[in-house]
Amino acid sequence: MAKIAFIGAGSFGFTRTLVKDILTFPTLQDATIALMDIDPERLDYITRAIQRIVTEGKYAAKVVATTDRREALAGADAVLCTILCGDVDIWRHDIEIPKKFGVDTNVGDTRGPSGIFRALRTIPTMVSICKDMEELCPRAILLNYTNPMAMLCRAMQRESKIQVSGLCHSVQGTAHMLAHWIKAPVNEIDFVCAGINHQAFYLSFTWNGKDAYPLIRKAMKRPEVYNEEQVRNEMFLALGYYVTESSGHNSEYNAWFRKRPELIEKHCTHGTGWNPGKYAYILDHYLERRHTWKKDITSWLEDPKPLDLSRGHEYAASIINAYMGGEPFEFNGNVPNTGLITNLPDGVCVEVPVVANRRGLNSIHVGALPPQLAALVNTSVAIEEMAVEAALTGDPEMVYHAICYDPLTAAVLSLAEIRDLVKAMLKKNKAHLPQFKTISF
């Protein structure tokens, strides 16, 4: 009988979806679902939601709820993490302060000044979760959904022996999108995808064993396909390989698309897919959600229609099932680079194929990235290594050095202006960065 702990269970979308998927596996239908959140009100709502799933599915699962993290972790076989360190009134400054300096981001949760400061606030908590797990459930696997994925996983993998992998929708989501563009059934598609989170590339993408990239290039000549992902499509046409994460994110991760207003207008505004040009799209979404989440979850709880309890496409449920003795499962995960990608540094967090089974998480060797991809990815890796070091040591100069090399920031600001930006962000975050004994540098 498995115990599965959710840390940050008040993330309603993730927790409901993951529990629904988990309980579709016979080996997990009698699991104990331990829900933990620091917000008692959100915890109460999600507990009622998960109990509804259990009741309608007639599962033997047991649902327990607690605000005590150690209680939730004790004896767990698997831990899922969906936390946010600091609410929207804190992390909004990660986006708004850079904007005042001219660094115009879109999502602001993964890289650049915004992603780095989110990491600085979150890494100490993530490492402390791993330390609790070493004591309370040392054989458990930790599956992380919290961003910034690569930096958080790198810190945990560096500081703990717990088996950690980060999970992201982008690999399977983009594979489905590309299959749709070339009118291929997704079950006839195979690929090898590798890099780092949000900067992984399909090194091969085949349809029934034949290279499908020529079909993707042909499809991209259709305006509706090109316009759906303008930034990513431009990157593909230039670099020759398709990147996993959306145009909104990838427009922030390089110097090519957001350094001038006319470039944002040209590349990041008129796409027909998810709105990649709107400033602070995700921030606006969460500001609105502050006022609507109770209404939304109450409407879901009181909806008389039976729930759809069919399995979705999240990896976590299949990974946990495999670890608990079910069918082995291959996925793309965020794991330490133990020679898996040969032209990225050892130890850094890479996103590569992984097989989950009763032994745990077994990473697959990929080899070298093409040089044009390695150049882009190694820049992000070097920045993230400095940011992780800063988060663990409280060194403000290292924060500055990391942001100095962020491609978008460096394309817009001078070194002196970057120092002023970092000072402003450190000052605004002072109460949430106790590891930093000083913010003057």
N, C-alpha and C positions, 0 to 999 in steps of 0.2 A: 504494500500500500504506500504509494508515493506521497511525499509532502512537497508542495510547490509553493514558494513564498513570492509574493508580489510586493516589492518595495517601491513606494510611490503609487499605490493602487488607485488613488483618486484620479489618475489619468484614465477617464472613463472609456474613451474610444479604444485605447490599447488593451485595457484590462478586460473589458467585455469580449472583445474579439479573441484575445489569446485564450481566455478560459473556455469560450465556446469551442474553439479549435481543439484545445487539450482534451476536453471531455468526449470528443468523437472517437478517441482511441480506447479500445477495450481495456488495455493495460492501465489506463489512467482514470477510468470512470469512477473508481472508488477513492480517488486521491483526496488528501486534505489540502484545501485551498486556503492558504494563510494570507490575508489581506492586511497590509500595513500602510498607514499614511499618517503624517503628522497633523493633518487637518481632520478633526473628529466629524465635522459635518459632511465633508466629501467622503470620508470613510463609511459613514452610515449609508449614504446614497449608493455607493458602489457595492456595499454588502448586500443591500436589498436587490440590486441589479443581478449580482452573481447568484443569489439564492433563487431568483426567478429562472435563470438559465438551468440551474440544477433541478428545480421542481418540474419545469416543463419537459426537460429531457429525461425525467425519471431516473436520474443518476444516483448512485450511492455515495457520491462525493460529500465531504463535510466542509462547511465554510466557517472559518473563524476570522475574527477581525481584532486588530490591536493597533494602538499607537506606539507600542514598544517594539522597536526593530529587532532586538535580541530575541524576544519571544517568538517573533515571526520566523527568524532564521534557525532557531534551535531544531536540529534534526532534519533540516530540509535536504531534499535530493536535488532540487533545482531552484534557482533564484532568478527572478526577472526584475529588472530595474528600469523604472520610468520616472525618475525623480526630476524635479526642477528646484535648484538652489537659488532662491530669490524669486519673488513673483514678478508680474509684468511691470510693476512700478519700479523695480530695481533694474531688470535687464533691458527695459526700454532705453535706458541711457547708453547701453552698448551700441545702439543704432543711432540715437539722436545726437550724441556728442561727436562721433565721427562725421556725421552729416554737416554739422556746423563748421567743421574744418575742411569740408569739400569731398569727403570720402562717402560716396552715395551708394549704400548697399541696398539689398533687396530682402533677403531673409535674415541674415545676421545671426546665425546660431552655430556656425561650423568653423569658419576660418576668418582671417583678417582681425582687426581690433575687436570686433564684436564677439567673434568666436573665441578668441584668446581670453577675453575677460570672463566670458561664460565658463571657460575651462578653469580659470584661476579660482572662481567661486566654488566650483563643483568638485574638482579633483580631491581636496581633502576629505570630503564626505564619501566619495567613491572608494578611496583607499581605506577609510575606516570601516566601510561595509565589508571589504575583503578581509580586514583584520578580525572582525567579528565572525566571519565565516570560517576563518582558519581555526577559531576556537570552538565554534558551535556546530559547524557542518562542513568539515574540511574536505569531504569527498564530493560536495555539491558542485555543479557547474553554475556559472553566473552568465546569464544572457542579458546584455545591456542594450536598451533602446534609446538611452539618453544621449543627446548631442552636447558638445562636439565629440562625435564618436571616436575618431582616431586618437585624439589627445587623452580622452578619459580612459580608453582601453590601454593605451601605452602606459599611462601612470599606474594602473592596476596591475598590468602584466609585469611591469618593472619592480613593483614594491611587494608583490604577493605571489604565492605559488598556487593560488586558486585558479582553476581552469576558467578562463574568461574569453568570451567572444562577443563582439558587438554585432547586432543584426540591423539591417537596413532594407527598406523596400525597393531600393533603386535598381538592384541587379535584376530581380525577377520582373519588376514593373517595366523597365526599359526593354527587356527581352520580349515581353508581350507586345509592347508598342511597335518594335521593329518587325515582329512577325505579322502584326496587323498591316503594317505599311506594304509588305510584300505579299500579302494575302496567303500566308502560310499558317497551317494549323500549328499551334505552339508546341504540341506534343511531338512534332516532327523536327523541331529546332534543337540543336546542340550548340554549346558555346564553351569557350574558356575565357574567363573574365578575371583580371588581376590588376592590382595597383594599390591604392589606398582608398579609404572610404570617401565617396563622392568624386573621387578621381581614379576610379577603376575603369579599364577599357576592355572591350571584347577583342581579345587577341585573335580569336577565331569565332566565326558565327556562321553555322552551316545549316542547310535545309536538306534533310535526308542525305547527309554526308557531303553535300556539294557547297562550295563557298557561296554564301548569300550576299556578300558585300556588293558585288556588281548589281544585284537586284535592289539593294538599298540605295545605291547611287542613282539608279534609274528612277526609283520611286521619288527621290528627293527633287526631281525635276517637276513634279506635280506641285503647283503652288500651295495646295492645302496641306501637303506633307512638309514642305519647306517651312511654311509659316507656323506650323505647330510647335516647332522647337528651333527657332532661328539661331540661337546662340550655339546650341549643341551641334546643329547641322553645319554651321560655319566651322566649328572646331573639327568636325569629321572631314569636311572637304579639305581642310588645311593639314590635318595630322594623319589622316588615313585610317583611323580607328574610332569607334563610337564610344563616348564616355557615358557612364551609368546615370549620373544624377542630373536633375532637371536644369533647364536653361536659367531659371531664376537663381539657383545656387551657383552654377558654373559661371555666370556673368560676373560673380564677385571674386572668383578664385584666380584670376589672371589680370593682366594689364590691358586686355584687348577691347573690352566692351563698355566699361563704365567710367572711364577717366575723363570724358567730356560729355556735356549734355547732348550734343548732336549725335554722339555714338549711342547713348542710351535711347535717344529717339529713333535712331536707325535700326538698331539690333534688338532692343529690349522693351519695345512698347507695343508693337502691332501684331504680335503673334496671336494665333487663334486658339492655342492651348491655354494651360494655366498661365495666369497673368505674370510674366516675368519682369515687366518693366515698372509696375507700380511700386513706388517707394515704400519700403517697410510693410510689405503685404502681410507677413506673418504677425508683425506687431499690431497692425490694425485688427487682424483676426482675433488676437488674444485680448486686446482691449475691449472688443465687442463681447467676447465670450465671458468676461467677468460678470456681465449683466444678464446673460442668457442661459448659463449652464444649468441652473436649477430648473428653469422652465423646460429645457431640452430633456434633461434626465427624468424629470417627473412625467413628461409626456410619454417617454419611452416606457417607464414603469407602469403607467396606467393604460397603455395602448392595449385594447382587448384582442387584437389580432395575435394569433400564435407566432412565436419567434421562429425565424429561420435558423435552425441549428446545424446546418450543413457546414462542412469544413471549408475554411477560406484558404488563402495563399501565404499566410505568415509561416516563417520557418520554425519558430520556437516550439510549437507543439510537436512537430515531427522530430526535432532534435531531442526533446525530452523523452518522447516515446522510444527513440533509438537508444538513448542512454539507459533507460529503464528496462532494456532487453527486447524491445520491438525491432522492427525492420531497420537496418542501417539507412542513413539518410545523408545525401550529399547536398551541400549548400555553399554559398559564399559567405565567409565569416571574417571577422577582424581578429587577427591572431599575431603572435610575435613572428618576426621574420628570422627564421632559423635556416637561412640559405634558400628560402622558398623563391624569392625574387632576387636574382644574383647581382643586379646592379642597383639595389637599394641597400642601405646600411643594415647590418645585423641588429636584431633586437627591436627595431622600430615596428610599429603596428601596421600590418599590411592586410589587404582584403583579397583573399585567394579562395580557391575551392577547398572545402573541408568535409571530411566524412565523420558523422557522429555515429557511434556505436557504444557497446557496453564499456569499452575502454575509455570513452570520453570523446574529445575533439581531436581528430587526426588530420593535420594539414597536408596538402598536396603540393609537391614541388612544381613550380611553373617555369623557372629559368629567367632570362633577361627580358626586360621590356624593350621595345624598339627605342632607339636613342632619343627621338623627338618626344616620346612620352616620358622617358626617364628624366629628361631635363626639366619638364614641368613638375613631375611628381617629386623629384628630389628637392626642388625648391620648397614645396609644401612640407616635406618631411623635415628638412633642416629647421624651418620655422617652428614646427610643432615640437621638435626636440627641445628647442630653447624655451618654449612656452611651458612645457611640462617641467623642465628644470626650475623655472621661475616659480611655478605653483608649489613645488615640493620644498623649495628652499626659501621662498619669500624674498627673492632678489629682484628689486624693481629695475635694475639695469638690464637684466636678462629679458624682462618684458619689453623694454625699449628696443633691444637688439632684435627680438623676434618680429616686432611690428615694423622695424626699419626695412625688413626684407619682404614684407607682404607685398605682392606685385601691384595690387590696386592702390594701396596706400603710397607706395614708392613712386607710382606713376603720377600721383596728384600732389604730394607734399615733399618739402625739403626735409633734411635731417633735423633741423631746428624746429620746424613745424611739427614733425612727428613727436619730438620730445615734449612739446607743449600739449599735444593730443594725449599722450600717455600720462602726463602729469594730471591733466583734467580728469581722465578716466580713473586713475588711481585714487584721486581725491574723492570722487563721487562714490567709489566702491569701498572706501576705507573701512566702514563698519562691517563689511562682508568679507574682508580679506585679513583675518587675524594673523595669518602666517607672515604678513608683511609688517615688520617692526617699524619701518620708516617708508614714507612715500616720496621723500625728497631725494633727488639725485641729479 
